[in-house]
Amino acid sequence: QLQFVESGGGLVEPGGSLELSCAVAGASVAYLAVGWFRQAPGKEREGVACVHSRDDITKYDITEYTRSVEGRVTLSRDNAEGTVDLILRGLRPEEAGTYYCAAKRGDCSGDMEFWGEGIVVTVAS
């Protein structure tokens, strides 16, 4: 069983930057697919960004992003620290909601197996 510690979030001004960190315990984060998801009030949960399990041949991290955040997002994994961090710039009011860190074995396709508790992000002046 994995444990997640999600941090960051809170109140962000429209157009500002959101920084979230997910610390994963219970398995090596390098060999997990780890993603950030969000759910706005009254809406379905959607994926924001995900990094695939490490490829030991290429040693590159492969990341995927939902189209609406492309050009504004950075997802980074620190294997030594066991963290996956999300930075989302130019935050929009409709991007407020609860953000979740999640993980699974393998790549980012399919359902996540393990979920964090979520962290609330409010977008307001």
Secondary structure, DSSP 8 states (H G I E B T S, - for coil): --EEEEEE-EEE-TT--EEEEEEEESS-GGGEEEEEEEE-TTS--EEEEEE----TTT----EEE-GGGTTTEEEEEETTTTEEEEEE-S--GGG-EEEEEEEEESSSSS--SEE---EEEEE--
